[in-house]
C-alpha cells in the first residue's frame, strides 16, 4: 500500500514538474516572439502603419500612425496627436484647438497601439499559441495596479509584424487592427506640433 502511494505521489510530482517546465518554455517563447516584434516595430529609424481601433464605448476610429522609439504621431478624422517622448499635442479638428499636455503612462498606452513593445518586459505573465501563419501572444498583468490588465497580440510568425492588439484597460476592451506596416524612417519633426501649420488654432496648455 505504501509502495503504491509513493508511486502515485512520484507520478504526481513528475506531472507538476513537467507542466511547470512546459509553461516556462511557452512563456520564454512568447517573450522571444515579442522581443523580435519589438525590434521590427521599434527600429531606430521608425515605422508607420494604418490602424482601426474599436470598443463598445468609443465605436470605431481609423487612422494612421508613425512611431519612433517612444515618440508617435497618430492621425484620425477627429484629431491629430503628436508625442515627442515627453509632451503631447492634440489637435481637435472640429474645434480647431490644440491641447498641450504631459500624458501619463496609462494615457500613452491608450494612444499608441505599439505600447506593448515596452510593457511586456516586466509585470506580465506571458503565453503563446500558434495558429496558421500567426502567433497569438497572451499577456496577463501580475499587478492589479497596472493600467492594462490583459492583452492579446497577433504576430506574423515569419515577419514578426503585428496585425492585431486587443487590450483590457480598466473594465473595457479595445481592439486595434493594424495594416500597411512599413519600416520607414521618420523625421523627429513628425512628432512635434508646428504652430505654423495651424495658425488659427487655439492652443490650450494643460500642463
Protein Blocks (a to p, Z undefined) as FASTA:
>chain_A
ZZmmmmmmmmmmmmmmmmmmmmmmmmmmmmmmmmmmmmmmmgmnbpcdddddddfklopa
ddddddehjbccdddfkbccddehjaccdddfklopacdddddfklmmmmmmklmmmmmm
gopacddddehjbccdddddfbfkbmblbdcddddfklopafbdcddehjbccddddehi
acddddfklmcccfklmmmbccddfZZ
